[in-house]
Amino acid sequence: MKVHHSIKDFPSNIKTIVTIGTFDGVHKGHKVILEKMNKIASQKDLQSVILTFSPHPRQVLYPENQNIRLLNTLEEKKDILEINSLDHIVIQNFTKDFSRIKSVNFIRDYLVNKLNMKYMVVGYNHQFGRNREGDYNNLLEISSLYAFEIEKIGAQEINNIKVSSTKIRNFLLQGNISIANNLLGYNYGFSAKVIHGDKLARKINFPTANLQVCSEKLVPKCGVYAVKIYISQKEYFGMCNIACANSKIEVHIFDFSKNIYARTIKIKFIERLRDEMKLNTLEKLKKQLEKDQISTQKFFSL
């Protein structure tokens, strides 16, 4: 997959099939669009292009409200999209000026003239252009004028839940990790740098790695989780606590004693075990962590 950091950088002699969106999470609904693109690209001798944006449009259009947290960093998104066998990803810098482009001008000047689009695949709720004035009906009306075909993919449902990035974020914030993972099609997680903590858990033989996570990433609801940890591409099992008061994240890795301070590790959330509990003594904390470890080991059949 070739990565282009602007629409203007794209070689306009390539005939393409295009889809557009933030694709946050690259969930199962997105993957239906990508699979359809690859199928049409093969049939019509086109190259597949996903046009996405950085930063997230909401961060630019609503600077006074920066509460949105993303399912993917840009690097994570590129890694997932590459697995889906796309030919190109175009990462367009999203600015207020860019957001003011009229939908018809965007189609003509960017999609048709620059990306040489011959076919377009969009999701069921796709909108674009200034004030989100463009939608599927607008695209359909002008497709013959600019000589491209278009196809809309309907909403995808899993267990009567319509798949969307917003719904996945909400499930994660509610602690419904298994539902979120099912809608994503993979286990939610993040990369994090190991930093120094208060080392309190060491005193009761439950050493933890304190994690520093990218500020843009969504952190699931506070509580204790069964997790998988990846260090130098090796998989470990453990349990992770997310504190309610300050979202402090620490993970206890089973059968692991190496020094990993300042290293970056990956965490995947598999199941939420319980709410956070206020425990007044180290002895009570130790007993609860022992119970959590037994629950986690049973969950993973260790």
Secondary structure, DSSP 8 states (H G I E B T S, - for coil): -EEESSGGGS-TTS-EEEEES--TT--HHHHHHHHHHHHHHHHHT-EEEEEEEES-HHHHH-TT-----BS--HHHHHHHHHHTT-SEEEEEE--HHHHTS-HHHIIIIIIITTT-EEEEEEETT-EESGGG-EEHHHHHHHHTTTT-EEEEE---EETTEE--HHHHHHHHHTT-HHHHHHHHTS--EEEEEEE----TGGGGT---EEEEE-TTB----SEEEEEEEEETTEEEEEEEEE-TTT--EEEEETT-----TT-EEEEEEEEEEE------SHHHHHHHHHHHHHHHHHHTT-
